[in-house]
C-alpha cells in the first residue's frame, strides 16, 4: 500500500484523530485601530516581546510557544462591555498573584476599569482599544 493510501485509510477510519492533532499552536488575532500600541500594552502586561509591522503585530514569550496577534481594522469599533450593542466576542484572562497590585499595574499601562465588576476572584478591565480582559487570581 502506498504512503498516500495509508494516510487516507488512517483519516477515514478515525485513527488520525486519536494519534495527533490536525493543527498546532492556535493563535488569537484581535482587531484594533493601532496594532503597535496594543501590542506594546500586552507585551508589557505579559512580559513578552512585540514584533510590529505596518498593520499587524505579534506578541510572544521568549520560547515563542504562544502568540497574540493584533490586526489593524479601519474603521474600528470597540466592544461596549458589559452590554451587547457592540459585543466583546472574546476576551483574554491572565493570572496575577495579587488583584490590587495587578490593577495598579494595568491602569498604569493605560487600561481602564469599568464600573461593572461581576466577580470577586477576577476583575474586568479594558485595554487601550476597548477590548475587555480579566485579571484573575485563580
Beta strands, then each sheet from edge to edge (+ up, - down):
strand 1: 28-32
strand 2: 49-52
strand 3: 56-60
strand 4: 68-72
strand 5: 92-95
strand 6: 122-126
strand 7: 132-136
sheet 1: 1+ 4+ 3- 2+
sheet 2: 5+ 7+ 6-
end
